C-alpha cells in the first residue's frame, strides 16, 4: 500500500479519533472520519498489550495485506484507523481479512458488491 494511503501524522490521527465515529468487533476497533479526497487513508495501531514487537508487526502486516486485497470495495471518502485488540494476535491472515470485512461493513466503509463489480469488469488473461 502506497504512503499516500496512510494516516501518518499525530494531527491526522487526532482528528479521526476526536471527530470520527467508532465501530468495533472482538478483534478490531475502527474509527472513521469522512473526508473529501480521491482515495481512502488508513492508520494502524497495535498496542503493547498485543505482544512483543515481532507479534505486533506480524499483526500490522496481516491488516495491511487484508486492506490491500479489499481496496476495491472500500469507500474512498474516508480516513480510518484500525486498532487491533488482543485476539488479533492469534489470527491467521484469512481470519484477519474476514474480521476486517465484518467490522468495515458495520462501519459502512466496505461494500462487497462494489468490489465484485470491479473484479468482474477486469479483463481476464
N, CA, C and O atoms as a Tinker XYZ file with bonds, in Angstrom:
   500  protein
     1  N      0.849000   -1.172000    0.000000    73     2
     2  CA     0.000000    0.000000    0.000000    64     1     3
     3  C      0.898000    1.240000    0.000000    63     2     4     5
     4  O      1.829000    1.346000    0.798000    81     3
     5  N      0.608000    2.165000   -0.897000    73     3     6
     6  CA     1.430000    3.367000   -1.016000    64     5     7
     7  C      1.279000    4.265000    0.214000    63     6     8     9
     8  O      0.292000    4.195000    0.947000    81     7
     9  N      2.300000    5.114000    0.413000    73     7    10
    10  CA     2.280000    6.010000    1.570000    64     9    11
    11  C      1.138000    7.010000    1.517000    63    10    12    13
    12  O      0.678000    7.478000    2.558000    81    11
    13  N      0.675000    7.345000    0.316000    73    11    14
    14  CA    -0.432000    8.300000    0.204000    64    13    15
    15  C     -1.726000    7.715000    0.769000    63    14    16    17
    16  O     -2.685000    8.450000    1.008000    81    15
    17  N     -1.761000    6.403000    0.984000    73    15    18
    18  CA    -2.937000    5.744000    1.540000    64    17    19
    19  C     -2.865000    5.625000    3.068000    63    18    20    21
    20  O     -3.704000    4.956000    3.672000    81    19
    21  N     -1.877000    6.261000    3.694000    73    19    22
    22  CA    -1.701000    6.094000    5.132000    64    21    23
    23  C     -1.947000    7.383000    5.900000    63    22    24    25
    24  O     -1.581000    8.474000    5.463000    81    23
    25  N     -2.578000    7.224000    7.057000    73    23    26
    26  CA    -2.706000    8.324000    8.018000    64    25    27
    27  C     -1.453000    8.227000    8.875000    63    26    28    29
    28  O     -1.278000    7.246000    9.598000    81    27
    29  N     -0.577000    9.228000    8.809000    73    27    30
    30  CA     0.702000    9.126000    9.496000    64    29    31
    31  C      0.866000   10.111000   10.656000    63    30    32    33
    32  O      1.371000    9.742000   11.716000    81    31
    33  N      0.444000   11.352000   10.459000    73    31    34
    34  CA     0.760000   12.381000   11.449000    64    33    35
    35  C     -0.130000   12.272000   12.691000    63    34    36    37
    36  O     -1.255000   11.775000   12.637000    81    35
    37  N      0.406000   12.746000   13.785000    73    35    38
    38  CA    -0.333000   12.761000   15.051000    64    37    39
    39  C     -1.584000   13.638000   14.927000    63    38    40    41
    40  O     -2.622000   13.338000   15.516000    81    39
    41  N     -1.471000   14.715000   14.161000    73    39    42
    42  CA    -2.604000   15.622000   13.939000    64    41    43
    43  C     -3.747000   14.889000   13.234000    63    42    44    45
    44  O     -4.905000   15.001000   13.637000    81    43
    45  N     -3.417000   14.138000   12.179000    73    43    46
    46  CA    -4.443000   13.396000   11.438000    64    45    47
    47  C     -5.076000   12.302000   12.300000    63    46    48    49
    48  O     -6.292000   12.112000   12.270000    81    47
    49  N     -4.248000   11.579000   13.073000    73    47    50
    50  CA    -4.775000   10.560000   13.980000    64    49    51
    51  C     -5.745000   11.203000   14.966000    63    50    52    53
    52  O     -6.832000   10.679000   15.212000    81    51
    53  N     -5.346000   12.341000   15.528000    73    51    54
    54  CA    -6.185000   13.045000   16.494000    64    53    55
    55  C     -7.517000   13.476000   15.912000    63    54    56    57
    56  O     -8.552000   13.361000   16.569000    81    55
    57  N     -7.498000   13.972000   14.679000    73    55    58
    58  CA    -8.746000   14.375000   14.021000    64    57    59
    59  C     -9.695000   13.192000   13.882000    63    58    60    61
    60  O    -10.888000   13.311000   14.160000    81    59
    61  N     -9.163000   12.049000   13.450000    73    59    62
    62  CA   -10.010000   10.868000   13.263000    64    61    63
    63  C    -10.565000   10.401000   14.606000    63    62    64    65
    64  O    -11.744000   10.058000   14.699000    81    63
    65  N     -9.728000   10.383000   15.649000    73    63    66
    66  CA   -10.186000    9.945000   16.969000    64    65    67
    67  C    -11.239000   10.880000   17.554000    63    66    68    69
    68  O    -12.249000   10.420000   18.087000    81    67
    69  N    -11.012000   12.189000   17.459000    73    67    70
    70  CA   -11.897000   13.140000   18.125000    64    69    71
    71  C    -13.163000   13.472000   17.344000    63    70    72    73
    72  O    -14.201000   13.751000   17.943000    81    71
    73  N    -13.090000   13.447000   16.020000    73    71    74
    74  CA   -14.244000   13.830000   15.212000    64    73    75
    75  C    -14.900000   12.656000   14.492000    63    74    76    77
    76  O    -15.969000   12.809000   13.902000    81    75
    77  N    -14.266000   11.486000   14.538000    73    75    78
    78  CA   -14.791000   10.330000   13.817000    64    77    79
    79  C    -15.755000    9.500000   14.644000    63    78    80    81
    80  O    -15.994000    9.776000   15.820000    81    79
    81  N    -16.305000    8.474000   14.001000    73    79    82
    82  CA   -17.239000    7.553000   14.645000    64    81    83
    83  C    -16.553000    6.205000   14.808000    63    82    84    85
    84  O    -15.784000    5.791000   13.940000    81    83
    85  N    -16.824000    5.517000   15.912000    73    83    86
    86  CA   -16.173000    4.228000   16.143000    64    85    87
    87  C    -17.147000    3.073000   15.973000    63    86    88    89
    88  O    -18.343000    3.191000   16.239000    81    87
    89  N    -16.597000    1.959000   15.525000    73    87    90
    90  CA   -17.313000    0.701000   15.374000    64    89    91
    91  C    -16.336000   -0.388000   15.787000    63    90    92    93
    92  O    -15.132000   -0.257000   15.566000    81    91
    93  N    -16.844000   -1.463000   16.388000    73    91    94
    94  CA   -15.924000   -2.492000   16.871000    64    93    95
    95  C    -16.518000   -3.885000   16.766000    63    94    96    97
    96  O    -17.735000   -4.065000   16.733000    81    95
    97  N    -15.627000   -4.862000   16.716000    73    95    98
    98  CA   -15.982000   -6.253000   16.958000    64    97    99
    99  C    -14.959000   -6.774000   17.971000    63    98   100   101
   100  O    -14.241000   -5.973000   18.570000    81    99
   101  N    -14.872000   -8.063000   18.175000    73    99   102
   102  CA   -13.971000   -8.581000   19.215000    64   101   103
   103  C    -12.489000   -8.379000   18.899000    63   102   104   105
   104  O    -11.669000   -8.291000   19.813000    81   103
   105  N    -12.145000   -8.306000   17.622000    73   103   106
   106  CA   -10.740000   -8.235000   17.242000    64   105   107
   107  C    -10.245000   -6.831000   16.889000    63   106   108   109
   108  O     -9.064000   -6.533000   17.069000    81   107
   109  N    -11.129000   -5.970000   16.391000    73   107   110
   110  CA   -10.700000   -4.658000   15.900000    64   109   111
   111  C    -11.678000   -3.553000   16.287000    63   110   112   113
   112  O    -12.876000   -3.784000   16.455000    81   111
   113  N    -11.132000   -2.348000   16.423000    73   111   114
   114  CA   -11.938000   -1.135000   16.587000    64   113   115
   115  C    -11.609000   -0.256000   15.380000    63   114   116   117
   116  O    -10.442000   -0.098000   15.021000    81   115
   117  N    -12.635000    0.309000   14.763000    73   115   118
   118  CA   -12.449000    1.190000   13.608000    64   117   119
   119  C    -12.954000    2.577000   13.978000    63   118   120   121
   120  O    -14.088000    2.727000   14.435000    81   119
   121  N    -12.120000    3.587000   13.783000    73   119   122
   122  CA   -12.548000    4.982000   13.878000    64   121   123
   123  C    -12.584000    5.514000   12.455000    63   122   124   125
   124  O    -11.606000    5.384000   11.719000    81   123
   125  N    -13.712000    6.116000   12.059000    73   123   126
   126  CA   -13.912000    6.563000   10.682000    64   125   127
   127  C    -14.254000    8.046000   10.657000    63   126   128   129
   128  O    -15.069000    8.521000   11.447000    81   127
   129  N    -13.623000    8.766000    9.743000    73   127   130
   130  CA   -13.919000   10.181000    9.536000    64   129   131
   131  C    -14.072000   10.418000    8.038000    63   130   132   133
   132  O    -13.151000   10.160000    7.263000    81   131
   133  N    -15.247000   10.912000    7.634000    73   131   134
   134  CA   -15.486000   11.178000    6.211000    64   133   135
   135  C    -14.740000   12.440000    5.789000    63   134   136   137
   136  O    -14.744000   13.448000    6.494000    81   135
   137  N    -14.101000   12.361000    4.624000    73   135   138
   138  CA   -13.362000   13.492000    4.069000    64   137   139
   139  C    -13.562000   13.521000    2.568000    63   138   140   141
   140  O    -13.879000   12.504000    1.952000    81   139
   141  N    -13.376000   14.697000    1.983000    73   139   142
   142  CA   -13.473000   14.835000    0.535000    64   141   143
   143  C    -12.074000   14.634000   -0.042000    63   142   144   145
   144  O    -11.252000   15.550000   -0.023000    81   143
   145  N    -11.806000   13.432000   -0.554000    73   143   146
   146  CA   -10.481000   13.099000   -1.070000    64   145   147
   147  C    -10.607000   12.012000   -2.138000    63   146   148   149
   148  O    -11.625000   11.323000   -2.196000    81   147
   149  N     -9.586000   11.852000   -2.982000    73   147   150
   150  CA    -9.687000   10.886000   -4.085000    64   149   151
   151  C     -9.590000    9.424000   -3.657000    63   150   152   153
   152  O    -10.085000    8.547000   -4.367000    81   151
   153  N     -8.966000    9.142000   -2.518000    73   151   154
   154  CA    -8.861000    7.759000   -2.052000    64   153   155
   155  C     -8.840000    7.733000   -0.526000    63   154   156   157
   156  O     -8.560000    8.742000    0.121000    81   155
   157  N     -9.144000    6.556000    0.040000    73   155   158
   158  CA    -9.157000    6.423000    1.492000    64   157   159
   159  C     -7.731000    6.464000    2.038000    63   158   160   161
   160  O     -6.763000    6.234000    1.313000    81   159
   161  N     -7.627000    6.762000    3.333000    73   159   162
   162  CA    -6.347000    6.671000    4.039000    64   161   163
   163  C     -6.579000    5.842000    5.287000    63   162   164   165
   164  O     -7.638000    5.931000    5.908000    81   163
   165  N     -5.586000    5.030000    5.660000    73   163   166
   166  CA    -5.718000    4.138000    6.804000    64   165   167
   167  C     -4.551000    4.335000    7.759000    63   166   168   169
   168  O     -3.411000    4.541000    7.343000    81   167
   169  N     -4.862000    4.267000    9.046000    73   167   170
   170  CA    -3.851000    4.245000   10.086000    64   169   171
   171  C     -4.021000    2.948000   10.859000    63   170   172   173
   172  O     -5.146000    2.498000   11.075000    81   171
   173  N     -2.924000    2.348000   11.273000    73   171   174
   174  CA    -2.989000    1.083000   12.005000    64   173   175
   175  C     -2.319000    1.280000   13.352000    63   174   176   177
   176  O     -1.212000    1.810000   13.440000    81   175
   177  N     -3.007000    0.844000   14.406000    73   175   178
   178  CA    -2.467000    0.937000   15.754000    64   177   179
   179  C     -2.545000   -0.431000   16.421000    63   178   180   181
   180  O     -3.619000   -1.019000   16.545000    81   179
   181  N     -1.384000   -0.926000   16.847000    73   179   182
   182  CA    -1.316000   -2.203000   17.551000    64   181   183
   183  C     -0.533000   -1.943000   18.834000    63   182   184   185
   184  O      0.678000   -1.727000   18.796000    81   183
   185  N     -1.228000   -1.965000   19.968000    73   183   186
   186  CA    -0.615000   -1.618000   21.245000    64   185   187
   187  C      0.268000   -2.708000   21.823000    63   186   188   189
   188  O      0.281000   -3.839000   21.337000    81   187
   189  N      1.002000   -2.356000   22.864000    73   187   190
   190  CA     1.925000   -3.294000   23.500000    64   189   191
   191  C      1.226000   -4.451000   24.191000    63   190   192   193
   192  O      1.852000   -5.476000   24.462000    81   191
   193  N     -0.066000   -4.305000   24.481000    73   191   194
   194  CA    -0.816000   -5.396000   25.105000    64   193   195
   195  C     -0.931000   -6.599000   24.173000    63   194   196   197
   196  O     -1.151000   -7.722000   24.628000    81   195
   197  N     -0.783000   -6.365000   22.879000    73   195   198
   198  CA    -0.922000   -7.430000   21.883000    64   197   199
   199  C      0.224000   -8.429000   21.984000    63   198   200   201
   200  O      0.014000   -9.630000   21.810000    81   199
   201  N      1.417000   -7.957000   22.260000    73   199   202
   202  CA     2.569000   -8.855000   22.360000    64   201   203
   203  C      3.856000   -8.101000   22.099000    63   202   204   205
   204  O      3.894000   -6.871000   22.124000    81   203
   205  N      4.918000   -8.868000   21.847000    73   203   206
   206  CA     6.212000   -8.231000   21.593000    64   205   207
   207  C      6.238000   -7.622000   20.186000    63   206   208   209
   208  O      5.266000   -7.734000   19.439000    81   207
   209  N      7.340000   -6.986000   19.836000    73   207   210
   210  CA     7.432000   -6.259000   18.568000    64   209   211
   211  C      7.204000   -7.171000   17.366000    63   210   212   213
   212  O      6.570000   -6.767000   16.391000    81   211
   213  N      7.714000   -8.390000   17.431000    73   211   214
   214  CA     7.543000   -9.330000   16.319000    64   213   215
   215  C      6.061000   -9.626000   16.104000    63   214   216   217
   216  O      5.586000   -9.633000   14.969000    81   215
   217  N      5.340000   -9.867000   17.182000    73   215   218
   218  CA     3.904000  -10.158000   17.099000    64   217   219
   219  C      3.133000   -8.949000   16.587000    63   218   220   221
   220  O      2.271000   -9.080000   15.718000    81   219
   221  N      3.441000   -7.768000   17.125000    73   219   222
   222  CA     2.743000   -6.551000   16.694000    64   221   223
   223  C      2.968000   -6.275000   15.213000    63   222   224   225
   224  O      2.031000   -5.917000   14.498000    81   223
   225  N      4.202000   -6.439000   14.748000    73   223   226
   226  CA     4.494000   -6.208000   13.332000    64   225   227
   227  C      3.805000   -7.234000   12.445000    63   226   228   229
   228  O      3.366000   -6.903000   11.343000    81   227
   229  N      3.704000   -8.472000   12.908000    73   227   230
   230  CA     3.001000   -9.509000   12.141000    64   229   231
   231  C      1.522000   -9.151000   11.999000    63   230   232   233
   232  O      0.938000   -9.317000   10.929000    81   231
   233  N      0.921000   -8.658000   13.085000    73   231   234
   234  CA    -0.490000   -8.254000   13.039000    64   233   235
   235  C     -0.665000   -7.098000   12.058000    63   234   236   237
   236  O     -1.615000   -7.091000   11.275000    81   235
   237  N      0.241000   -6.123000   12.090000    73   235   238
   238  CA     0.154000   -4.982000   11.167000    64   237   239
   239  C      0.284000   -5.433000    9.713000    63   238   240   241
   240  O     -0.432000   -4.941000    8.841000    81   239
   241  N      1.199000   -6.372000    9.453000    73   239   242
   242  CA     1.356000   -6.886000    8.083000    64   241   243
   243  C      0.084000   -7.572000    7.605000    63   242   244   245
   244  O     -0.328000   -7.397000    6.458000    81   243
   245  N     -0.539000   -8.357000    8.487000    73   243   246
   246  CA    -1.788000   -9.050000    8.125000    64   245   247
   247  C     -2.906000   -8.044000    7.831000    63   246   248   249
   248  O     -3.679000   -8.226000    6.890000    81   247
   249  N     -2.985000   -6.994000    8.632000    73   247   250
   250  CA    -4.010000   -5.960000    8.414000    64   249   251
   251  C     -3.762000   -5.259000    7.081000    63   250   252   253
   252  O     -4.691000   -5.078000    6.294000    81   251
   253  N     -2.500000   -4.858000    6.822000    73   251   254
   254  CA    -2.173000   -4.179000    5.569000    64   253   255
   255  C     -2.477000   -5.058000    4.358000    63   254   256   257
   256  O     -3.022000   -4.585000    3.360000    81   255
   257  N     -2.119000   -6.347000    4.453000    73   255   258
   258  CA    -2.382000   -7.277000    3.355000    64   257   259
   259  C     -3.883000   -7.392000    3.093000    63   258   260   261
   260  O     -4.322000   -7.375000    1.943000    81   259
   261  N     -4.661000   -7.510000    4.160000    73   259   262
   262  CA    -6.115000   -7.637000    4.019000    64   261   263
   263  C     -6.721000   -6.382000    3.402000    63   262   264   265
   264  O     -7.580000   -6.475000    2.525000    81   263
   265  N     -6.282000   -5.219000    3.850000    73   263   266
   266  CA    -6.802000   -3.956000    3.314000    64   265   267
   267  C     -6.442000   -3.824000    1.833000    63   266   268   269
   268  O     -7.255000   -3.350000    1.040000    81   267
   269  N     -5.237000   -4.237000    1.458000    73   267   270
   270  CA    -4.830000   -4.191000    0.055000    64   269   271
   271  C     -5.750000   -5.057000   -0.800000    63   270   272   273
   272  O     -6.131000   -4.661000   -1.901000    81   271
   273  N     -6.107000   -6.238000   -0.298000    73   271   274
   274  CA    -6.994000   -7.140000   -1.032000    64   273   275
   275  C     -8.425000   -6.598000   -1.112000    63   274   276   277
   276  O     -9.138000   -6.866000   -2.078000    81   275
   277  N     -8.841000   -5.836000   -0.097000    73   275   278
   278  CA   -10.212000   -5.315000   -0.040000    64   277   279
   279  C    -10.344000   -3.915000   -0.642000    63   278   280   281
   280  O    -11.438000   -3.351000   -0.665000    81   279
   281  N     -9.249000   -3.361000   -1.123000    73   279   282
   282  CA    -9.188000   -1.961000   -1.550000    64   281   283
   283  C    -10.311000   -1.554000   -2.509000    63   282   284   285
   284  O    -10.847000   -0.453000   -2.388000    81   283
   285  N    -10.670000   -2.407000   -3.443000    73   283   286
   286  CA   -11.684000   -2.057000   -4.449000    64   285   287
   287  C    -13.057000   -1.799000   -3.831000    63   286   288   289
   288  O    -13.835000   -1.012000   -4.370000    81   287
   289  N    -13.365000   -2.451000   -2.709000    73   287   290
   290  CA   -14.678000   -2.298000   -2.097000    64   289   291
   291  C    -14.757000   -1.248000   -1.007000    63   290   292   293
   292  O    -15.821000   -1.046000   -0.422000    81   291
   293  N    -13.642000   -0.569000   -0.720000    73   291   294
   294  CA   -13.606000    0.412000    0.367000    64   293   295
   295  C    -13.983000    1.793000   -0.161000    63   294   296   297
   296  O    -13.489000    2.230000   -1.200000    81   295
   297  N    -14.863000    2.469000    0.570000    73   295   298
   298  CA   -15.326000    3.814000    0.218000    64   297   299
   299  C    -14.142000    4.788000    0.246000    63   298   300   301
   300  O    -13.473000    4.902000    1.273000    81   299
   301  N    -13.869000    5.491000   -0.859000    73   299   302
   302  CA   -12.691000    6.356000   -0.923000    64   301   303
   303  C    -12.788000    7.632000   -0.091000    63   302   304   305
   304  O    -11.766000    8.276000    0.148000    81   303
   305  N    -13.964000    8.013000    0.351000    73   303   306
   306  CA   -14.109000    9.300000    1.039000    64   305   307
   307  C    -13.927000    9.187000    2.550000    63   306   308   309
   308  O    -14.600000    9.889000    3.305000    81   307
   309  N    -13.026000    8.313000    3.000000    73   307   310
   310  CA   -12.838000    8.106000    4.432000    64   309   311
   311  C    -11.372000    8.061000    4.822000    63   310   312   313
   312  O    -10.529000    7.547000    4.087000    81   311
   313  N    -11.086000    8.614000    6.002000    73   311   314
   314  CA    -9.863000    8.308000    6.729000    64   313   315
   315  C    -10.313000    7.358000    7.819000    63   314   316   317
   316  O    -11.334000    7.610000    8.460000    81   315
   317  N     -9.594000    6.279000    8.051000    73   315   318
   318  CA    -9.971000    5.417000    9.155000    64   317   319
   319  C     -8.756000    4.814000    9.838000    63   318   320   321
   320  O     -7.703000    4.612000    9.233000    81   319
   321  N     -8.941000    4.536000   11.120000    73   319   322
   322  CA    -7.905000    3.954000   11.960000    64   321   323
   323  C     -8.369000    2.565000   12.361000    63   322   324   325
   324  O     -9.512000    2.389000   12.783000    81   323
   325  N     -7.492000    1.580000   12.233000    73   323   326
   326  CA    -7.776000    0.223000   12.684000    64   325   327
   327  C     -6.951000   -0.004000   13.943000    63   326   328   329
   328  O     -5.724000    0.100000   13.915000    81   327
   329  N     -7.623000   -0.314000   15.043000    73   327   330
   330  CA    -6.940000   -0.619000   16.293000    64   329   331
   331  C     -7.133000   -2.104000   16.568000    63   330   332   333
   332  O     -8.261000   -2.589000   16.652000    81   331
   333  N     -6.025000   -2.815000   16.705000    73   331   334
   334  CA    -6.094000   -4.255000   16.944000    64   333   335
   335  C     -6.284000   -4.530000   18.431000    63   334   336   337
   336  O     -5.664000   -3.889000   19.280000    81   335
   337  N     -7.143000   -5.485000   18.729000    73   335   338
   338  CA    -7.338000   -5.954000   20.098000    64   337   339
   339  C     -6.576000   -7.265000   20.288000    63   338   340   341
   340  O     -6.101000   -7.857000   19.318000    81   339
   341  N     -6.463000   -7.711000   21.522000    73   339   342
   342  CA    -5.653000   -8.880000   21.874000    64   341   343
   343  C     -5.945000  -10.132000   21.032000    63   342   344   345
   344  O     -4.990000  -10.786000   20.613000    81   343
   345  N     -7.209000  -10.506000   20.759000    73   343   346
   346  CA    -7.451000  -11.730000   19.980000    64   345   347
   347  C     -6.849000  -11.700000   18.568000    63   346   348   349
   348  O     -6.657000  -12.755000   17.965000    81   347
   349  N     -6.552000  -10.526000   18.041000    73   347   350
   350  CA    -5.999000  -10.421000   16.684000    64   349   351
   351  C     -4.608000  -11.044000   16.584000    63   350   352   353
   352  O     -4.181000  -11.428000   15.495000    81   351
   353  N     -3.903000  -11.146000   17.703000    73   351   354
   354  CA    -2.546000  -11.690000   17.691000    64   353   355
   355  C     -2.506000  -13.159000   17.292000    63   354   356   357
   356  O     -1.511000  -13.617000   16.730000    81   355
   357  N     -3.568000  -13.902000   17.573000    73   355   358
   358  CA    -3.583000  -15.339000   17.309000    64   357   359
   359  C     -4.300000  -15.709000   16.015000    63   358   360   361
   360  O     -4.554000  -16.888000   15.769000    81   359
   361  N     -4.625000  -14.733000   15.196000    73   359   362
   362  CA    -5.407000  -14.990000   13.987000    64   361   363
   363  C     -4.518000  -15.186000   12.760000    63   362   364   365
   364  O     -3.427000  -14.624000   12.669000    81   363
   365  N     -5.008000  -15.996000   11.818000    73   363   366
   366  CA    -4.333000  -16.149000   10.530000    64   365   367
   367  C     -4.708000  -14.962000    9.648000    63   366   368   369
   368  O     -5.592000  -14.177000    9.992000    81   367
   369  N     -4.034000  -14.837000    8.517000    73   367   370
   370  CA    -4.339000  -13.746000    7.592000    64   369   371
   371  C     -5.777000  -13.835000    7.084000    63   370   372   373
   372  O     -6.452000  -12.815000    6.952000    81   371
   373  N     -6.245000  -15.045000    6.801000    73   371   374
   374  CA    -7.626000  -15.227000    6.324000    64   373   375
   375  C     -8.634000  -14.812000    7.394000    63   374   376   377
   376  O     -9.657000  -14.202000    7.082000    81   375
   377  N     -8.346000  -15.141000    8.653000    73   375   378
   378  CA    -9.242000  -14.758000    9.749000    64   377   379
   379  C     -9.242000  -13.244000    9.949000    63   378   380   381
   380  O    -10.288000  -12.649000   10.214000    81   379
   381  N     -8.069000  -12.621000    9.823000    73   379   382
   382  CA    -7.971000  -11.163000    9.937000    64   381   383
   383  C     -8.809000  -10.510000    8.841000    63   382   384   385
   384  O     -9.550000   -9.563000    9.102000    81   383
   385  N     -8.691000  -11.016000    7.617000    73   383   386
   386  CA    -9.454000  -10.457000    6.494000    64   385   387
   387  C    -10.954000  -10.586000    6.739000    63   386   388   389
   388  O    -11.702000   -9.634000    6.520000    81   387
   389  N    -11.396000  -11.757000    7.191000    73   387   390
   390  CA   -12.822000  -11.987000    7.453000    64   389   391
   391  C    -13.331000  -11.037000    8.545000    63   390   392   393
   392  O    -14.414000  -10.466000    8.422000    81   391
   393  N    -12.543000  -10.876000    9.607000    73   391   394
   394  CA   -12.932000   -9.993000   10.705000    64   393   395
   395  C    -12.956000   -8.529000   10.255000    63   394   396   397
   396  O    -13.843000   -7.772000   10.651000    81   395
   397  N    -11.987000   -8.132000    9.431000    73   395   398
   398  CA   -11.971000   -6.760000    8.916000    64   397   399
   399  C    -13.159000   -6.497000    7.997000    63   398   400   401
   400  O    -13.742000   -5.413000    8.037000    81   399
   401  N    -13.525000   -7.477000    7.168000    73   399   402
   402  CA   -14.712000   -7.321000    6.321000    64   401   403
   403  C    -15.929000   -7.064000    7.198000    63   402   404   405
   404  O    -16.751000   -6.197000    6.901000    81   403
   405  N    -16.036000   -7.830000    8.288000    73   403   406
   406  CA   -17.173000   -7.681000    9.204000    64   405   407
   407  C    -17.219000   -6.282000    9.814000    63   406   408   409
   408  O    -18.248000   -5.609000    9.750000    81   407
   409  N    -16.111000   -5.846000   10.404000    73   407   410
   410  CA   -16.116000   -4.560000   11.114000    64   409   411
   411  C    -16.180000   -3.377000   10.134000    63   410   412   413
   412  O    -16.803000   -2.361000   10.445000    81   411
   413  N    -15.549000   -3.491000    8.962000    73   411   414
   414  CA   -15.636000   -2.414000    7.974000    64   413   415
   415  C    -17.047000   -2.299000    7.406000    63   414   416   417
   416  O    -17.506000   -1.199000    7.098000    81   415
   417  N    -17.732000   -3.427000    7.267000    73   415   418
   418  CA   -19.130000   -3.399000    6.818000    64   417   419
   419  C    -20.019000   -2.741000    7.863000    63   418   420   421
   420  O    -20.912000   -1.963000    7.526000    81   419
   421  N    -19.773000   -3.056000    9.142000    73   419   422
   422  CA   -20.528000   -2.415000   10.224000    64   421   423
   423  C    -20.311000   -0.901000   10.223000    63   422   424   425
   424  O    -21.234000   -0.131000   10.494000    81   423
   425  N    -19.084000   -0.486000    9.917000    73   423   426
   426  CA   -18.743000    0.939000    9.907000    64   425   427
   427  C    -19.191000    1.633000    8.621000    63   426   428   429
   428  O    -19.000000    2.839000    8.463000    81   427
   429  N    -19.787000    0.867000    7.704000    73   427   430
   430  CA   -20.263000    1.391000    6.412000    64   429   431
   431  C    -19.122000    1.960000    5.567000    63   430   432   433
   432  O    -19.285000    2.962000    4.871000    81   431
   433  N    -17.967000    1.299000    5.643000    73   431   434
   434  CA   -16.809000    1.683000    4.842000    64   433   435
   435  C    -16.641000    0.719000    3.676000    63   434   436   437
   436  O    -16.200000    1.115000    2.597000    81   435
   437  N    -16.991000   -0.539000    3.889000    73   435   438
   438  CA   -16.752000   -1.591000    2.894000    64   437   439
   439  C    -18.055000   -2.051000    2.267000    63   438   440   441
   440  O    -19.039000   -2.302000    2.962000    81   439
   441  N    -18.053000   -2.160000    0.942000    73   439   442
   442  CA   -19.206000   -2.633000    0.196000    64   441   443
   443  C    -18.748000   -3.770000   -0.719000    63   442   444   445
   444  O    -18.149000   -3.507000   -1.762000    81   443
   445  N    -19.019000   -5.035000   -0.351000    73   443   446
   446  CA   -18.528000   -6.159000   -1.159000    64   445   447
   447  C    -19.120000   -6.190000   -2.563000    63   446   448   449
   448  O    -18.483000   -6.714000   -3.478000    81   447
   449  N    -20.312000   -5.649000   -2.761000    73   447   450
   450  CA   -20.939000   -5.631000   -4.087000    64   449   451
   451  C    -20.110000   -4.761000   -5.032000    63   450   452   453
   452  O    -19.910000   -5.109000   -6.196000    81   451
   453  N    -19.634000   -3.637000   -4.521000    73   451   454
   454  CA   -18.810000   -2.725000   -5.307000    64   453   455
   455  C    -17.521000   -3.428000   -5.745000    63   454   456   457
   456  O    -17.074000   -3.267000   -6.880000    81   455
   457  N    -16.932000   -4.204000   -4.837000    73   455   458
   458  CA   -15.702000   -4.929000   -5.137000    64   457   459
   459  C    -15.952000   -5.993000   -6.206000    63   458   460   461
   460  O    -15.140000   -6.162000   -7.115000    81   459
   461  N    -17.080000   -6.714000   -6.100000    73   459   462
   462  CA   -17.405000   -7.765000   -7.064000    64   461   463
   463  C    -17.576000   -7.198000   -8.472000    63   462   464   465
   464  O    -17.110000   -7.807000   -9.436000    81   463
   465  N    -18.226000   -6.059000   -8.609000    73   463   466
   466  CA   -18.432000   -5.486000   -9.939000    64   465   467
   467  C    -17.116000   -5.032000  -10.545000    63   466   468   469
   468  O    -16.919000   -5.154000  -11.754000    81   467
   469  N    -16.217000   -4.511000   -9.729000    73   467   470
   470  CA   -14.915000   -4.105000  -10.252000    64   469   471
   471  C    -14.117000   -5.330000  -10.679000    63   470   472   473
   472  O    -13.443000   -5.301000  -11.709000    81   471
   473  N    -14.186000   -6.403000   -9.902000    73   471   474
   474  CA   -13.451000   -7.619000  -10.235000    64   473   475
   475  C    -13.984000   -8.235000  -11.529000    63   474   476   477
   476  O    -13.206000   -8.748000  -12.333000    81   475
   477  N    -15.293000   -8.188000  -11.734000    73   475   478
   478  CA   -15.890000   -8.766000  -12.939000    64   477   479
   479  C    -15.562000   -7.948000  -14.181000    63   478   480   481
   480  O    -15.496000   -8.497000  -15.281000    81   479
   481  N    -15.357000   -6.653000  -14.022000    73   479   482
   482  CA   -15.103000   -5.805000  -15.182000    64   481   483
   483  C    -13.645000   -5.856000  -15.641000    63   482   484   485
   484  O    -13.319000   -5.347000  -16.714000    81   483
   485  N    -12.764000   -6.464000  -14.839000    73   483   486
   486  CA   -11.363000   -6.564000  -15.227000    64   485   487
   487  C    -11.197000   -7.626000  -16.308000    63   486   488   489
   488  O    -11.828000   -8.679000  -16.227000    81   487
   489  N    -10.366000   -7.377000  -17.315000    73   487   490
   490  CA   -10.159000   -8.385000  -18.357000    64   489   491
   491  C     -9.372000   -9.573000  -17.811000    63   490   492   493
   492  O     -8.484000   -9.412000  -16.974000    81   491
   493  N     -9.703000  -10.747000  -18.288000    73   491   494
   494  CA    -9.003000  -11.960000  -17.869000    64   493   495
   495  C     -7.864000  -12.241000  -18.833000    63   494   496   497
   496  O     -7.989000  -12.041000  -20.041000    81   495
   497  N     -6.757000  -12.707000  -18.282000    73   495   498
   498  CA    -5.593000  -13.008000  -19.130000    64   497   499
   499  C     -5.558000  -14.457000  -19.516000    63   498   500
   500  O     -4.648000  -14.885000  -20.226000    81   499
